[in-house]
Amino acid sequence: MEVVLLAIFFPLITSILSLFSASEKFKAWAVTAGTFISALIATYLFLNASPGLYGWDWITAIGARIEVRLDNFSLPMGMLVAWLVAAISLYSVKYMEGDYRPGWYWFFFGFFASSMLIIVYAENLWFLLVGWEGVGLASWALIGHWYRDEFEYWVGREERVAGVPYWWTPSKAGLRAILTVRFGDAFFLVAIALFYALAGTVSLTGLKASEALRALGVVPLLFFALGPLTKSAQFPFHEWLLTAMTGPTSVSALIHAATMVKAGVYVLIVTTPIFLLVRGAELYFLVVMSLGVVTALAATLIALTAMEFKLVLAGSTAANLGIIAAATGAAGLLGLHDEHLLSTLLFFAFLHIVGHAVSKASLFMGFGAVIHEAGTRFIGEVGRLWRHMKITGVAMALSMLSLVGIPPFVGYITKDLALENVFEAGHAYHIELLAPVLYLLLFITPIYGLRLLGLTFVHGKEAEEVHEAPALMWIPYTALAIATIVLGAYFAVAVKFPLTEALVSVLAGFLTGFILYIWLPGFRSEVLSPLWNFLYRRFYLPVLYDGVLPLLYTGFAKFIYVVFDKGLFDGLYHNVLPGAFDALSRLARRLITGDINIYVLYGMVGILITLLLLLL
């Protein structure tokens, strides 16, 4: 137990220690050392720890325990998260050099890492909730890190659509992120409380064995799912993830590869066996699968038309999170008919967390280096970088091939295994539209990947005075790029090397993307421009989120103020009640005449009324 806690809390401990030094280098290297120690401990646990539950009582009144779970999901996930955090931390040492508030960055970096590791290892939902809220707080702090809101850190350009600003500053994006996830967290917390009230426990093992939980119904399950669905940016909650690109690129890599968004799909995976026998589970899994597919397609289309390096990668993250969520929901649907298959199907969904995380961490850090060296975040403002950044170019090519699912890279294997779940569930439940949507998704994915590579490294405006990134930056993302090949070979031998008809769609998309963006200097079509603009504007959903919904909210708030605050409460306390007391006082003054005979009459009437009451 103590070893697990060291793995979890070493980044936090060193981030706290970093606050006591004014030296930027001390802060950076202290936290980086803490993340590497955590990664080494997590690796030791993966190789040597015996699966089981470990812990002690924390708040006995509500059954809260500091309890950790070591199993086939937490052990590899802990090692993955810890090593990715360590690699990104090393990258950050140089990337964040000279930043105007290093203390804030490095504290919340370590805090973020420890919060995510709590989620990974937690067996008890109360303990998990500590890490869950921690990653939410840290994401707000790091997305809005550059609080001065300089233009170079925005997402979008200074333009309006239907009167709504289509640009997002760091401070606005951080607020957007925390408000979105807090919406889901409110329902998530209610669901946990319902589980405890019904089952008397929130231990994952205890909930799985609880007979009382089986009669829960689908609504609490959907309440619970809102937490992971908002955290992992599933449609329609995906917008916060796209605008989270205002944070430092190292933060983007952290959120998209190792923490925050992966927390959502990870919790969906580990709780699936608990909900398998709950009444209404079929609808729950169907909702999760459907939202995952919708998210994957919508985000892929956004990535295809985005004009910022990190925004393409953000759309890709949302798409792959959608695939993982869909694979998890599909595993649940298939597990309802054959529970023995569930662990294998969930493992396929989990593997894509690994495949995507390694590729995406490398891509974010690599394109962060491009932004760092070229001084722009927009595609098309700099090009032909292959001549100046050969190491970065090779690393990005390898990582992108993995991300878009080209064999034999790890991304191909893990994505195909995850999608096998969805194809099988679609076939079992006769969802005819599912297969064409997935084939379209697989076709488009290589196109946006090659578009990003082609317009950055092969074609475009010749870059001037651009150099290769410093070694401290390129070493982490190059190592991860190589890992996409190594892991691909390992999974092909140890797990499975799938060859399915889906590969045809991927290769067709790869050939199309190669012709349009590698062989040719870039594809443009006036005929397709209306559709392109629709997708570039992200289906005009920001108009809804940043225009219509705030307008409705402020209108509702004004209605509440006028009707209830000003009308009911102010009217009651400032007008009605004072008026009533004034009328009563006027009536009382009329009864006080000063005539003793009248007073005697009042007394006699009072005595008679009293006697009548006694007789009755």
N, C-alpha and C positions, 0 to 999 in steps of 0.2 A: 504493500500500500504506500509506504514512504517513498519508494522508487518512482511510482506513478505520480505522486504529488510533486516530486522534484522535476519530473519531465513537464508537468503542467505549469508550475509556478516559477521556474527558473527565469524565463523571459520577463515576467512581472517583477521579480525581485531585482534583477539588474536594471530594469527601467526605473524603479524607485531609487536605486542607488545613483543612477545617472542624474537625478534631480539635485544631488548634493555637490555637483561639480559645475563650474562655469565653463569648462573646456568642452568645445564642440567635439573634438576628437575623442575625449574620454567618454562622452555620452554615446557616440556612435559605436566605438569599439566595445564598450561595456555591454551594451544591449546585444550587439552582434555575437560576442562571446557567450552570452546567456542563451541565445537561440541555438548556437552550435552545440552547447552542452545539453540543452533540451533534446536536440535531434539525436545526439549520441545515446542518451538515456532511452529515448523512444525506440531506437534501433535495438538496443539491448533487450528491451521488453519484448519486441517483436520476435527476436531470436530465442529468448530464454524463458519468458514468463509463461506460467501455467494458466490456461483459461479459467476464469472463475470470477466471483464477486468478492470485493474487499471494501471494508468501510466501518464507520462508527456513527453513533447517533449524533445528531446536530440539534434540531429543534424537535423534541419528542412530542410536543403538543400537537403538531401537525404531521407527524411521521416523517419529518425531513431528516435525511441521513446524508453525510458525506460518503457516498458509496460509488465505487468505480467498477466498470465492467470491462474485463479483458476477454475478447472473443475474436471471431474471424473478421469482424468489421472494424472494431475499435483499434486493434493492434496495427493492421496495415494503414488505417486512416491516420492514426496518431503519428506513425513514422512519416507518412507522406506530408502531412501538414507541417510537422516540425522541420523537415529538410527543406521544403519550399520556403518556409518563413526564414530559415537560416540563409538560403541562397539570395532571397530578396533583401534581407538585412545587409549582406555583404555588398550587394549592388548599391544599396542606399547610402553606404558610407561615402562613395564618390558622387553619386547622383545628387544627394542632398547637401553636399559640401557648400558652405557659405550661405545656407538658407537663413532667413531672418528670424526664425524661432525654432531652433533645433531641440530645445528642451521639450516643447509641446509634441513635436513629431516623435522623438525617440521614446518618450514616456508612453504615448498612446500606441506606438508600434508594439512594445512589449506587452502592454495591457491587452491589445487586440489578440496577440498570439496566445496568451494564457487563457483568455476567455474562450477562444475557439477550441483549445485542447480540453477545457472543461466539458464542452458539449460532446466532444469525441468520446471521452472516457466515462462520462456520467452514466450511472445506472438509475439514479433517482431523478425524477422530473423536477423536483424542487432545486436540486443541485444543478441540473442542466439549465434551469431558468436563470441561475446566476450568470453562467457563461453566455446564455442567450441575450440577456439584457446588456451584458458587457460588450459583446460585438456590435450591438446596436449603437451604444454610446460611442464606442471607438470609431465606428464608421462615420458618424456625424462629425467627430473631431478631426478626422483625417481627410474626409472628402472636402470639408470646409477649411482645410489647413491654411491655404493662402487667402486669408480673410480680407486682404486689401482689394481683392476682386479685380486684379489687373486683367486686361483684355487677353493676354497670352495664355491665361489659365481658364478661359471660358470654354463652354461647349456651345457651338453655334456662332453665327455672326450677328451683328447689330441690325436686325430686321424684324418686322412685325408681320404676322399673318392673322387676318381678321381682327386687327387691333391688339393681338396678344403678342407679347415679346417672345421671339424665338431664339433667345439666348439665355444661358444659365450661368450665373457667376458661382464661384465656390461657396459663398455663404448661402446662396439660395439653394444650390444643389444639396448641400449638407442638410438643410432644413427639410427639403423635399424627401430625402432618403429617410430621415428619422420619423417624419410624419407618416410616411407610407408603411414602414415596418411596424410602427406603433399601432396603427390601425389593426393590422393582423394580430399583433401581440395581445391586444385587449381580448379578442376572442380566444386566443391560445390559452391565456391565463384562466378564463372562465371554464374552458374545457378541462384543464388540469384540476381545477377545484371540483368540477362535477365528477371526475374520475375518483378523486379522493373521497368525496362524500358517498359515492356509491360502492366503491371497492375497499375503502379503508386504507389504501396504499397508492403511491405513485411510483413505486419501483417498477421498472420495465418487466422484470421477471414476475413480480407479484401481479401486475395487471394482466399479463399473458395467462396466468393460471386462474384468474378471477372468474367465477361463474356469474357474479352479479353484473359484471361489465358487459356480458353478452346481450343483455336486454336493454342496453343503453339507447340504441336508435341512431339514425344517420346524422341528425342535426348536430349533436355534440362532436361527432367525428369531423364534420365539415368546419365547425368552429375551431377544432384543433388544427385542421389542415390550413386554415387561413394564416397561422403563424409561419409555417414553412413555405407556403405559397408566396407570401409577400417577401419573406426573407430571400427566397431564391428567384425573385423577380418574374414570377409566372404571370402570363396575361390575365387580367389587364393591369397588373402591378409592375410591369417591366420598365416603365418610364424612369423610375428613380435610378435604376442601374445604368441607363444610358447617360444620364446627366451627372452621374457620379464620377465621370471622367475629368471633372474639374480638379480633383485631388492630384497629388504627385503621381507620376507613373508607377513608382514603386508601390504606392497605395493601391492603384488600380490592379497591379499584379497580385497584390496581397488579397484583395477582396475577390477578384475573379478566379484566382487559382486555388487559394488555400483556405480562405476564411469567409465568413459572412454568407455569401450566396451558396457555398457548398454545405453550410450548416443546415440550410433548409431541406435540400434533397437528401442529405444524410439522415436527418431525423425522420423524413418520410420512409426511408428504407428500413431503419431499425425498428420503427413502430408498426410496420406492415403485419408481422406475425401476431401482434396484439389484437389488431382490428379484424383479423380474418374471420372470426366467428361471431362478431357483433352483428346484431340485426341491422340491416341496411348497409352492410359492408360493400355489397355489389355496386350500389349507387355511388358510394364514396370512391371506390377504386375507379369507376367509370369516369367520374368527374376529374379525378387527378390525371388519368390518362388523357382525357380529351383536352384539358387545359394545357397539358404538356405538349401535345401535338400542335395545337393552335399557337402556343408560344414559339415553338421551334420554327414553324413556317413564317410567322409574322416577323420574328427577329432576323431570320435569314434574309428576307426581303429588305429589311432595314439595312442590314450589313452590306447588301449588294449595291445600295445607292448612297451610302454615307460618304461624306467628303472630308472626314477627319480620320487620321490614323487610328486613334484610340476608339473612336465611335464605331468603326468597322469591327474592331476586336470586341467591343462591348456587345454589339448585336450578335456576334458569334457566340459569346458567352451565354447570353440569354437563350439562344437557339439550342445549345448543348445542354443547358439546364433543363430546357423543355424536353429534350430527348431522355434525360435521366429520370425526370418526373414521369413521363409517359411510360418508360420501361418499368418503373416501380408500380404504377397503377396497373399496368398490364400483368405484372407478376402477381399482384393481388387477385386480379380477376381469374387468372389461370390457376392460382393456388386454391381458389374456392372449390375447384373441381378435382384437384389432385394436390393435396397439401404436401406430399413428399417432394414435389417439384419446386416448392416455394423457395427453399434456401438456395438452390442453383440459380433460379431466375433472378432472385434479389442480388446474388453475387454478380450476375451479368450486368445488372443496373449499376452496382457499386463500382465495377471495373471501369466504367466510363468516367466516373469521378477521377480515377487515377489517370486514364489516358488523356482526358481533357486538361486536367490540372497541369501536368508536365508540359504539354504543348503550349498552353495559354500563358503560363508564367514566363516561359522563354520569349514568346511573342511580345508580350507587354514590355518586358525589360528591353528587348531588342529595338522595338519601335520607340520606346522611351529614349534610347540612345540616339535614334535618328532625329527625334525632336530636339534633343539636347544639343546635338552637333549642327543640325541644319537650321535651327531657330524658327521652325514653323510647325504647326500641328495640322496643316491642311494638305490633303493629297493634291498634287498638281503644281504646288509652289516650289517643289524641289524634285529632281529626278536624276536618273543615271547614277545612283549612288553606289552601284556595284564597283565602279572605278575607284572609289575613295574608301569604301567600307566593306572590303571583301570578306572579312571574318563575320561581320554582322550579316552580310548578304547570304552567306552559306548557312549560317545558323537560322536565319529567318526562313529560308527556303525549306530546310529540313523540318522545322517546327510547323510551318504552314502545311506541308504535305501530310504531316501527321494529323493536324487539326481537321483538314478537309476530308480525311479518310482515304488516303492512298496507301495500298499495301506496299511493303510489309510493315509500315510504321505502326506504332502502338495505337494511334487514333483510329486507324482502320479497323483493327481487331475489336477494340472496346466498343466503338460505335455500332459496328455490325452486330455484335452480341446483344447489345442493349436493344437495338431495333428488331432483332429476332423476337424478343418478348412482345413487342407491339404488333408485329405482323401476325404472330400466332393468336394474340388476343382478338385482333380484328377478324381473323378467320373464324375463331371459335364463336364469336358473338355476331357474326354476319354483318360487320360494319364495312360495307362495300367501298365507301369513300376513302377509307383509311389508307389503303395501299397506294392509290394515285397521289395522295398528298405526300406520303413519305418518299415516293419516287421523285416527285418534283423537288422536294427538300434536298434530296441527295444530289440531284442534278445541279441545283443552283449553288450549293455550298462550294464546290471547287472554283466556280466562276468568280465569286467575291474574293476568294483567297488569292487566285492568280491575278485578279485586277489590282489588289493591293500591292502584290510583289512587282507586277509589271510596271505600274505607274510610279513606283518608288525607286526600284533598283535598275530597271531595264530602259524605260522610256522617260520622257519628260524633260523639263528644263534643266540644263546642265548646272550642277551645283558648283559653287565656288568656295574655296577655303574650307572645305569639309574634310574632316579627318576621321580615322577609325576611333571608336570609343576607347576610353582608358581601359587598361587590362582588368582593373577591379570591377568594371561594369560588364565587359564582354565575357569574362570567364564564367560567371554564373549562368548566363543564358546560353552560351555555347555548350556548357556541360549538360544542360537540360535538353538542348537540341540533340545532342549525341544520345542522351538517355531515351529519346523517342524511338531510336533504332534498336537499342539494347533491350528495352522493355518489350518492343514489338517482337523481337526474336524469342525472348523468354516466354511471353504469353502464347506465342504460336506453338511452342513446344509443350509448355506446362499446362495450358488451358485449352486452347482450340484455335485453329486458323480457319475461319469460316470463308467459304466461297459460295456466295449466293447470287441470285439474280439482281440484287440491289447493287452489286458491283458494276453492272452494266450502266446504270444511271450515273454512278460516280465517275466512271471513265468517260462517259459521253459528256458530262459537265466539265471534266478536266480538259478534254480535247477542245471543247467550245471556248473555255477560258483561255487556253493556251493560244488559240488562233486569234482571239479578240484582243488579248492584253499582253501576250509575250511576243508572238510573231508579228502582229500588227501593233501600231502605236496607241491603240485605245479605241473602243467602240462608241460611236455616237449615232443616234437616230432621231430625226425630227418627228417621225411618226410615233415613236414610243415616248416622246418627251412628256406628254400629260401623265402617263402612267408612272414614269420616272419621278416626276415632281411629286406625285401623290405619295410614292414610297419614300422619297427624300424628306418629305414633311412628316414622315412617320404616321401616315394615315390620318393626319391632322388631329391626333389624340392630344397633343399638348394644348390645342385650342380648348378641348374639353377640360383637361386637368388644370390648366393655368388660367383659363378664361371663364368658361361656363360654370364649372363647379365652385370656384371662389365667388362668382357673382351670385349664384344660388345661396351659397353659405352666408354671404354678407346680407343678402335680402332676407333670409330666414332670421339672421341675428337681429336685423332692424325690426322685423315683425315681432320677435320675442320682446325686444326692448319697448316698442310702442304699446303692444297689447298687454304684456304681463308686467314688465318693470315699471314703465311710466303709467300705463293705464290701470292695471290691477293693484300693484303694490303701492306705487306712489299715490294713486287715486284713493286707495283704501286708507292708508296711514296719514296722508296729508290733507285729504278732503272729506271722505266719508266719516271716518271715526271722529275727527275734530268737529265736524258739523253735527254729528249725533250728540256728542257731549255738550256742545253749545246749545242745542235745542233742549236737552234735558235740564241744563242749568237755568235756561230762561223759564222753563215750566216750574222748576223748583222755586225760583225767585218770586213767581206769582203766588205761590202757596204761603210764602212767608209775609203775612200782612201786618203783624204787630198787634193784632186784636186778640186779647186773652180769651174771649168767648169762642173764637174760631179754633184756637188751640185746644180748648176743652172739648169741642166737638170732634176734632181729629182724634183725641184720646179715646172718647167714647166709641167712635166708629172702629178704632183699632181693637178695643176690648171686645166689641161684638163680633168682629171678624175672627178673633182668636177663639172665642167660645164656640162659634159655628164650626170652625175647623176641628175643635176637640170633640164636639158631638158627632161629627161625620166620621 
